[in-house]
Amino acid sequence: MPNWCDCTYKCVGEPKEVKSLYRVLKYIEKRKTSIVKNGFGKWWLGNLVTKLGGDWEKYRCRGEITGYNMEDNVLTIYQSTAWCEQEGVREIIEERFPSIKVYYREEEPGCGVYYTNDSSGEYFPEIYYLDSYDDCEYFRTIEEAADCVSEIVGKTIPPTENDIVQALDDYVEQYDDEDVWYSFHVFEVVE
């Protein structure tokens, strides 16, 4: 059984191609059955790969689409995938629609996978992530993250990753309650 990863795509390109990809998702949504028989249903990533003319057995596509929307010519596709971003899906989108660049962010806490390929921060500007037993929050700057953690722990925390992690560890240790936990992460930019 895999660890499930939350993966988000931001598909950006010529309006005509972005709208064509959007129409493919609408087609899948309107179907009553899956394009290819599978254990996920019609939103399985292999259905998208197949509809785009790819061979689902050649591309990594283990997971499913959990939602999508179009805003200002940016198509956002939300996915739940096995362990990490399924790059085969991104590859087939970029092959089929040459003007489209797919930016992604992936989060899989079990193995500590926190990556994005958005080096400019235009589509995923929040590179700091605080997960906890009751909520999660994203931050654009380390200062914003330190301010939030300062409120949690009740004292001013310097804006460094090490200080934030140490403050949260110390705070949790006070409770001696396995149900109270905090986890701080920085998204690493990858190619």
C-alpha positions in Angstrom: 0.0 0.0 0.0 1.6 3.3 -1.0 1.8 6.5 0.9 -0.6 9.0 -0.8 0.8 12.2 -2.1 -1.2 15.4 -2.7 0.0 16.8 -6.1 -1.2 19.9 -7.8 -0.5 20.9 -11.4 -0.7 24.4 -12.8 -0.9 24.1 -16.6 0.2 27.3 -18.3 0.5 28.0 -22.1 -1.3 29.2 -25.2 -5.0 29.7 -24.4 -6.1 27.4 -27.2 -4.0 24.5 -25.9 -4.9 25.1 -22.2 -8.6 25.1 -23.2 -8.1 21.9 -25.2 -6.7 20.2 -22.1 -9.5 21.5 -20.0 -12.0 20.0 -22.6 -10.3 16.6 -22.2 -11.0 16.8 -18.4 -14.6 17.8 -19.1 -14.9 14.8 -21.4 -13.7 12.5 -18.7 -16.0 14.1 -16.1 -19.1 13.6 -18.4 -18.3 9.9 -19.0 -20.4 7.4 -17.0 -17.6 4.8 -17.2 -13.8 4.7 -17.2 -11.9 4.8 -20.5 -9.7 2.0 -19.3 -10.7 -0.6 -16.7 -8.9 0.1 -13.5 -9.3 0.2 -9.7 -9.6 4.0 -9.4 -12.6 4.7 -11.7 -13.0 7.3 -14.4 -10.6 9.8 -12.7 -7.6 7.4 -12.8 -4.6 9.2 -14.3 -4.2 6.4 -16.9 -7.5 7.5 -18.4 -6.0 11.0 -19.0 -2.8 9.5 -20.4 -4.9 7.3 -22.8 -7.2 10.1 -23.9 -4.1 12.2 -24.7 -2.8 9.4 -27.0 -0.3 7.9 -24.6 0.2 4.3 -23.4 -0.7 4.2 -19.7 1.7 1.2 -19.3 4.6 3.4 -20.5 3.9 6.5 -18.3 3.8 6.6 -14.6 0.2 7.3 -13.8 -0.6 5.7 -10.4 -3.3 7.8 -8.8 -6.3 9.8 -9.6 -7.6 13.3 -10.3 -9.5 14.7 -7.3 -10.5 18.0 -8.9 -9.7 20.7 -11.4 -10.5 24.2 -12.4 -9.6 26.9 -14.9 -8.9 30.5 -13.9 -7.2 33.2 -16.0 -6.0 30.7 -18.5 -4.3 28.6 -15.8 -5.6 25.0 -15.5 -5.2 23.6 -12.1 -5.4 19.8 -11.7 -5.5 18.3 -8.2 -4.3 14.7 -7.8 -3.8 12.0 -5.2 -0.9 9.9 -6.3 1.2 7.0 -5.1 4.3 8.2 -3.2 5.1 11.2 -5.5 4.2 13.2 -8.5 3.5 10.9 -11.4 5.8 12.5 -14.0 4.4 10.5 -16.8 1.2 12.5 -16.7 3.1 15.8 -16.8 5.3 14.4 -19.7 2.3 13.4 -21.8 0.5 16.7 -21.3 3.7 18.6 -22.3 4.2 16.3 -25.3 0.6 16.6 -26.5 0.4 20.4 -25.9 3.9 21.8 -26.7 3.1 25.3 -25.5 2.0 24.1 -22.1 4.4 24.1 -19.2 3.2 22.0 -16.2 4.3 23.4 -12.8 3.7 21.1 -9.9 3.9 20.9 -6.1 3.9 17.6 -4.3 3.4 16.8 -0.6 3.8 13.3 0.9 4.5 13.5 4.6 5.2 9.8 5.2 8.5 10.0 3.3 9.1 13.7 3.6 8.4 14.5 0.0 7.9 18.3 -0.4 9.0 19.4 -3.9 8.0 21.9 -6.6 9.4 22.7 -10.1 8.2 26.3 -9.9 11.6 28.0 -9.4 10.1 31.5 -9.9 7.4 31.0 -7.3 4.8 32.4 -9.6 2.4 29.5 -9.4 3.3 28.1 -6.0 4.6 31.1 -4.0 4.2 29.4 -0.6 7.4 27.4 0.0 7.0 26.9 3.8 4.5 24.4 5.2 3.3 23.8 8.7 1.3 20.7 9.3 -0.2 19.8 12.6 -2.7 17.6 14.5 -5.5 20.1 13.8 -4.6 22.2 10.8 -2.1 23.0 8.1 -0.8 26.3 6.8 1.4 27.6 3.9 3.7 30.6 4.1 5.5 32.7 1.5 8.3 33.8 3.8 10.2 32.3 6.7 9.3 35.4 8.7 5.5 34.6 8.3 6.2 31.0 9.4 8.2 32.2 12.4 5.4 34.7 13.4 2.8 31.8 13.3 5.0 29.5 15.3 5.7 32.3 17.8 2.0 32.6 18.4 1.7 28.8 18.9 4.6 28.5 21.4 3.9 31.8 23.1 7.4 33.4 22.6 9.2 35.1 19.7 11.1 32.6 17.5 13.9 33.8 15.1 13.0 33.3 11.4 15.2 30.3 10.7 14.2 26.7 9.8 16.2 25.3 12.6 14.8 27.7 15.2 11.2 27.0 14.1 11.7 23.2 14.2 13.3 23.3 17.6 10.6 25.6 19.0 7.9 23.2 17.8 9.8 20.1 19.1 10.2 21.7 22.5 6.5 22.8 22.6 5.2 19.3 21.7 7.5 17.7 24.3 5.8 19.7 27.0 2.5 18.0 26.3 3.7 14.4 26.3 0.6 13.6 24.2 1.1 11.7 21.0 -2.0 13.3 19.5 -0.4 16.8 19.6 2.2 17.2 16.9 3.7 19.8 14.5 5.7 19.2 11.4 7.5 22.1 9.5 8.7 21.7 5.9 10.4 23.7 3.2 9.5 22.9 -0.4 12.6 22.1 -2.4 12.8 23.4 -6.0 13.7 20.6 -8.5 14.1 20.5 -12.2 
